[in-house]
Amino acid sequence: MHDRDMLTAAQIEEGPVLALDFAKLRKVVEGGQEAIPVVVQDADSNQVLMLAYATRPALEQTLSTGLATFWSTSRGELWVKGARSGDMLDVVEVRVNCEQNSLLYRVRCRGAGACHTKDGRGQTRRSCYYRRISAGGTLEPL
């Protein structure tokens, strides 16, 4: 694994180097907002699309509008997924886990997908989980 601080966003998002962000949860906490993880799953295929975080206001907005809304840990603000790109997520149901410390949004994509990255053809990726760790410890596309 490599030090993330030495890589560009493009290298992290598109490259073969494994550079996991083990400090992410600390960063969420240091952001000053009480938030819980949200797994986002396609309601029809059951494919996991992404992981995000929700604050109380984000969950309340999701429930009232039916659009997946999260807390942007990088921008420090409420984030309606797809508001800028058009790749919005219509929430079919919200589930809560046994310990009530994470959520599952079952959604239907309005656009091409859920990921903010694009594939080699410039198309929105359906899921943020588009690579796997190879036996050699590098990332390979699915």
Protein Blocks (a to p, Z undefined) as FASTA:
>chain_A
ZZfklpcfklmmmmmbdcddfklmmmmmmnopacdddddddfklopafbdcdddfklmmm
mmmnopacdddfklopacdehklnopacddfbdcddfkopaccdddddfblblbfbdcfk
opacfbfclbccdfkopacdZZ
